[in-house]
Amino acid sequence: MTTPRDEGGSNLTDTPVDASERGADAIPDWWVYRCTGEPHDGLSRLPAAPPWRSFTDGPPRADLLSLPPRPAHLAGHKKGRYLQASRYQADREEIHLVNLALLLRRPLLVTGSPGVGKSTLAHSIAHELKLGPVLRWPVTSRTTLNDGLYQYDAIGRLQEVGLAERLAELRRGRRRGTVRSGKPSEPADIGRYLRLGPLGTALLPWRTPRVLLIDEIDKGDVDFPGDLLHVFEEGEFTIPELARLHRPSTKVMTADDEGWVELRRGRVCCHEFPVVVMTSNNEREFSPAFLRRCIRLEIPQPDETKLARLLEAHLPEPEAGASAVHAALIGEFTRKQDEEGAKLANDQLLNAVRVAESLWGDEQGRRLISEHLLRPLNEG
């Protein structure tokens, strides 16, 4: 991607940002992601990838894919993650690091306590830069690299092949008056039993890179992060089950709803490195080899200023007299964090604000909010 500039030499001027929201310093003109919540085409002005992170050689590819449409059940309105993404709040340093990851085509490793917005950051990037639905890959202790690349239902295919051969024998038997063995029928199309995982789908040759969220990577096996390194460095992989076939291409399912793609000789190779956001709750350490290939971003517990911005974003038109209640709840939230060492999630504050109008007026209501809605996550 090229980087056109205006006459003044700056770029990304299509989405002006109020600098007062991000501090006194001016907004760097090289920022692509600005955390404004407003979708824009700034990614088209991102400089070309560094030579050591470029996956495009030779003439322009003719097989580039367009982004899939937004899921039909969410079309026309904002729900859940889409609403959170459009109102996500990030500090200046966090935005800096996101843009460094975009510029260098490196994975972003986001650490922090549960509930500070690590996963929502991926949705915010996809929403603002118009990168289509986020490809989410939740990690567990049993997760392997292959789970993210593709899944092959070999048993289902064998069952269909056996059924097809049995039906063919029956048809021959009816025509000839007897049932006997014959030449095996043509095997079922293997592509119907093979589906790309979130990582495999992200590595397809998309015209615009996809956002891949690898959620809670620290829950994986000790070797799991290292297994990702080869794919991250090469930007491609081959599906052996397809490479062995004597056919030039096969159509397979993607991780997107109702998505299909044509693969040549079972090879998946990206055009641009995807926007990879990996979240961690700091439950384990990672190897130096893994860390040096990542841009590391730690999201701290929010202070009063950030919490106020969060409430303002989600409640742009508060009820009359709500400001004092909001300030009191923010004070209680930060007091628990600072004095009691409590781990609290941002949505706990939003839940407390949601019911404060009904409960905050008396002592019992305030106690219910403090003890139940603002109950620390690290409390048994």
C-alpha positions in Angstrom: 0.0 0.0 0.0 1.3 3.4 -0.9 1.2 6.5 1.3 -0.2 9.5 -0.6 0.2 12.8 1.2 -1.5 16.2 1.0 0.2 19.4 0.0 1.3 20.0 3.6 3.1 16.7 3.7 0.8 15.1 6.3 -1.4 12.1 5.8 -4.5 10.6 7.3 -6.3 13.9 7.3 -9.7 12.3 6.5 -10.5 11.7 10.2 -9.7 14.8 12.3 -9.4 14.1 16.0 -9.8 16.5 18.9 -6.3 16.6 20.5 -7.7 17.5 23.8 -9.1 14.0 24.1 -5.6 12.5 23.8 -3.5 15.0 25.7 -1.9 18.3 24.8 0.4 16.9 22.2 -0.6 17.0 18.6 -1.9 13.8 16.9 0.9 12.2 14.9 0.1 12.3 11.2 1.4 8.7 10.8 -1.3 7.3 13.0 -3.6 5.0 11.1 -5.7 3.8 14.1 -6.9 6.8 16.2 -9.5 5.3 18.5 -12.2 7.8 17.4 -14.9 5.2 16.9 -15.6 6.6 13.5 -14.8 4.2 10.5 -12.5 5.7 7.9 -10.2 4.7 5.0 -6.9 5.6 6.7 -5.5 2.1 6.2 -5.2 2.7 2.5 -2.5 5.3 3.4 -0.4 2.9 5.4 3.2 2.7 4.0 4.3 -0.5 2.4 5.5 -3.3 4.6 9.2 -3.4 5.6 11.1 -5.7 3.2 11.5 -8.3 6.0 7.7 -8.4 6.6 6.6 -8.3 3.0 4.8 -11.4 1.6 4.2 -10.1 -1.9 6.7 -10.9 -4.6 6.5 -10.6 -8.4 3.5 -9.2 -10.4 0.3 -8.2 -8.6 -1.9 -11.1 -7.6 -5.1 -11.8 -9.4 -6.7 -13.9 -6.7 -7.1 -11.2 -4.0 -10.3 -11.6 -1.9 -12.7 -8.9 -0.9 -13.7 -8.6 2.8 -16.8 -10.6 3.7 -20.0 -8.7 4.5 -21.0 -8.0 8.1 -23.1 -10.9 9.4 -26.7 -10.6 8.3 -28.1 -10.9 11.8 -26.2 -7.7 12.8 -26.8 -5.7 9.6 -28.4 -2.3 10.0 -27.8 -1.9 13.7 -25.1 -2.1 16.3 -25.1 -4.8 18.9 -22.8 -6.1 21.6 -19.2 -6.0 20.4 -20.0 -3.5 17.6 -21.3 -1.0 20.1 -18.3 -1.6 22.4 -15.9 -1.2 19.5 -17.3 2.1 18.5 -17.0 3.5 22.0 -13.7 2.0 23.0 -11.4 4.2 25.0 -7.6 4.0 24.7 -4.7 6.1 26.1 -2.2 7.8 23.9 0.6 5.3 24.5 -1.8 2.4 23.7 -2.7 4.0 20.4 0.9 4.6 19.6 1.7 0.9 20.1 -1.2 -0.3 18.0 0.0 1.9 15.1 3.6 0.5 15.6 2.2 -3.0 15.1 0.3 -1.9 12.0 3.3 -0.2 10.6 5.7 -3.0 11.2 3.2 -5.8 10.4 3.9 -7.4 13.8 1.5 -9.2 16.2 0.3 -7.1 19.1 0.5 -8.9 22.5 -1.9 -7.2 24.8 -1.6 -8.0 28.5 -3.6 -6.8 31.5 -6.2 -7.8 34.1 -9.5 -9.3 33.0 -12.0 -6.7 32.0 -9.7 -3.8 31.0 -10.7 -4.1 27.3 -8.0 -6.3 25.8 -10.3 -8.2 23.5 -12.4 -5.2 22.7 -9.3 -3.4 21.3 -9.3 -5.9 18.4 -12.9 -5.1 17.6 -12.2 -1.4 17.8 -9.4 -1.7 15.3 -11.5 -3.7 12.9 -14.5 -1.3 13.3 -12.5 1.9 12.8 -10.4 0.7 9.9 -13.3 -1.2 8.2 -11.5 -4.5 8.2 -14.6 -6.7 8.3 -15.7 -9.2 11.0 -13.0 -10.1 13.6 -11.7 -13.7 13.4 -11.7 -14.8 17.0 -9.7 -17.8 18.2 -10.2 -18.6 21.9 -7.3 -20.6 23.3 -7.6 -23.4 25.9 -5.1 -25.8 27.5 -5.9 -28.3 24.7 -5.5 -25.8 21.8 -3.0 -26.8 19.0 -1.7 -24.8 16.1 -3.7 -27.0 13.7 -6.9 -25.9 15.4 -6.3 -22.4 14.1 -5.2 -23.4 10.7 -7.9 -25.9 9.6 -10.1 -28.8 10.7 -10.7 -31.9 8.6 -13.6 -34.2 9.2 -12.0 -37.4 8.0 -14.6 -39.6 9.6 -17.5 -37.8 8.0 -15.9 -38.1 4.6 -15.2 -41.8 5.0 -18.8 -42.4 6.1 -20.2 -40.6 3.0 -17.8 -42.5 0.7 -18.9 -45.8 2.2 -22.6 -44.8 1.9 -22.1 -43.7 -1.7 -20.4 -47.0 -2.7 -23.1 -49.0 -1.0 -25.8 -47.1 -2.9 -24.0 -47.6 -6.2 -23.8 -51.4 -5.5 -27.5 -51.4 -4.8 -28.3 -49.6 -8.1 -26.2 -52.0 -10.1 -27.8 -54.9 -8.3 -31.3 -53.7 -9.2 -30.3 -53.3 -12.8 -28.7 -56.7 -13.1 -30.8 -58.7 -10.7 -28.0 -59.2 -8.1 -25.9 -57.2 -5.7 -22.1 -57.5 -6.3 -19.0 -55.5 -5.8 -17.9 -53.2 -8.5 -15.5 -50.4 -9.1 -15.4 -47.9 -6.1 -17.4 -44.8 -6.7 -15.7 -41.4 -7.0 -14.7 -40.2 -3.6 -16.7 -37.4 -2.0 -15.4 -33.9 -2.5 -12.9 -33.4 0.2 -13.5 -29.7 0.4 -16.9 -30.2 1.9 -15.2 -31.8 5.0 -12.4 -29.2 5.4 -12.8 -25.8 7.0 -10.1 -23.2 7.6 -9.7 -22.0 11.2 -9.5 -18.4 12.3 -5.7 -18.3 11.7 -6.0 -20.1 8.3 -8.7 -17.7 7.2 -6.7 -14.7 8.3 -3.8 -15.9 6.1 -5.8 -16.0 2.9 -4.9 -13.4 0.3 -7.3 -10.7 1.4 -7.1 -7.4 -0.5 -7.3 -5.7 2.9 -5.9 -7.5 5.9 -8.2 -9.2 8.4 -8.1 -8.8 12.2 -7.3 -12.0 14.1 -8.0 -12.1 17.8 -6.1 -14.9 19.6 -7.8 -14.7 22.9 -6.1 -15.7 26.2 -3.0 -17.1 24.6 -1.5 -17.7 28.0 -3.9 -20.5 28.6 -2.3 -22.6 25.8 0.3 -25.3 26.1 3.8 -24.2 26.9 4.9 -24.9 23.3 1.8 -23.2 21.7 3.3 -19.7 21.3 6.4 -21.1 19.8 4.4 -23.1 17.3 2.9 -19.8 16.1 6.2 -18.3 15.2 6.9 -20.2 12.0 3.5 -19.3 10.6 3.9 -15.7 11.7 7.2 -15.5 10.0 6.3 -17.3 6.8 2.7 -16.0 6.3 1.7 -19.3 4.7 1.0 -23.0 5.2 0.0 -26.0 3.1 -2.9 -28.4 3.8 -1.4 -31.9 3.2 -4.8 -33.5 2.5 -5.3 -31.2 -0.4 -1.7 -31.1 -1.7 -1.9 -34.9 -2.3 -4.9 -34.6 -4.6 -4.5 -34.9 -8.3 -6.5 -31.7 -9.0 -5.3 -28.1 -9.4 -7.7 -26.5 -6.9 -10.3 -27.3 -4.3 -13.1 -25.2 -2.8 -13.1 -25.2 1.0 -15.0 -23.5 3.8 -13.6 -20.5 5.7 -14.1 -19.5 9.3 -16.6 -16.8 8.2 -20.3 -17.6 8.1 -21.1 -19.2 4.8 -17.6 -18.4 3.5 -15.9 -20.5 0.7 -12.6 -20.0 -1.0 -10.7 -21.8 -3.8 -7.3 -23.1 -2.8 -4.6 -24.2 -5.4 -2.7 -27.3 -4.4 -3.8 -26.8 -0.8 -1.6 -23.7 -0.3 -2.7 -20.7 1.8 -0.5 -17.6 1.5 -1.3 -14.1 2.7 -1.0 -11.0 0.6 -0.7 -8.7 3.7 0.1 -9.9 7.2 -3.1 -9.9 9.2 -3.7 -7.6 12.1 -3.0 -10.0 14.9 -4.1 -9.1 18.5 -3.1 -11.7 21.1 -4.5 -11.2 24.7 -3.0 -12.5 27.9 -4.0 -12.3 31.5 -0.4 -12.5 32.7 -0.9 -16.1 33.8 2.5 -17.2 32.3 5.7 -15.9 30.8 6.6 -16.2 27.1 10.0 -17.0 25.6 12.3 -14.2 24.4 12.0 -15.6 20.8 8.3 -15.1 20.9 8.4 -11.7 22.6 10.9 -10.2 20.2 8.5 -10.8 17.3 5.6 -9.0 19.1 4.8 -5.4 19.9 3.9 -5.6 23.6 1.1 -3.5 25.0 0.1 -3.6 28.7 -3.3 -2.0 29.5 -3.2 -0.9 33.1 -6.2 -0.5 35.4 -8.1 2.7 34.3 -7.7 5.9 36.4 -10.5 8.3 37.1 -10.0 10.3 33.9 -10.2 7.2 31.7 -13.3 5.9 33.6 -15.0 9.3 33.1 -14.3 9.1 29.4 -15.7 5.6 29.3 -19.0 6.7 31.0 -19.2 9.7 28.7 -18.8 7.5 25.6 -21.5 5.0 26.7 -23.8 7.5 28.3 -23.5 10.6 26.1 -26.7 12.1 27.5 -27.0 11.2 31.2 -30.0 11.9 33.2 -30.3 15.1 35.2 -28.3 15.0 38.3 -26.4 11.9 37.2 -23.0 13.6 37.2 -22.6 13.4 41.0 -23.7 9.8 41.0 -21.2 9.0 38.3 -18.4 10.7 40.2 -19.3 8.8 43.4 -19.2 5.5 41.6 -15.9 6.3 39.9 -14.5 7.2 43.3 -15.7 3.9 44.8 -14.3 2.0 41.8 -10.8 3.5 42.1 -10.8 3.4 45.9 -11.3 -0.4 45.7 -8.5 -0.7 43.3 -6.0 1.6 45.1 -6.8 0.8 48.7 -7.9 -2.8 48.6 -6.0 -4.0 45.6 -9.2 -5.1 43.9 -9.3 -6.3 40.3 -12.3 -4.8 38.7 -13.6 -4.9 35.1 -14.8 -1.8 33.2 -18.2 -3.3 32.6 -18.7 -3.6 36.3 -18.7 0.1 36.5 -21.1 0.4 33.6 -23.5 -2.1 35.3 -23.3 -0.1 38.5 -24.2 3.1 36.7 -27.0 1.4 34.9 -28.8 0.6 38.1 -27.6 3.6 40.2 -30.7 5.7 39.4 -32.8 3.1 41.2 -30.5 2.0 44.0 -28.1 4.9 44.8 -30.6 6.9 46.8 -30.5 4.9 50.0 -27.8 3.2 52.0 -29.0 -0.3 51.3 -28.9 0.3 47.6 -25.4 1.7 47.7 -24.3 -1.3 49.7 -25.7 -3.7 47.1 -23.9 -1.9 44.3 -20.6 -1.9 46.3 -20.7 -5.5 47.5 -22.2 -7.2 44.5 -21.8 -5.1 41.3 -18.4 -3.8 42.3 -17.2 -7.1 43.9 -13.5 -7.6 43.1 -12.7 -10.4 40.6 -9.8 -11.6 42.8 -12.1 -12.1 45.7 -13.2 -15.6 46.5 
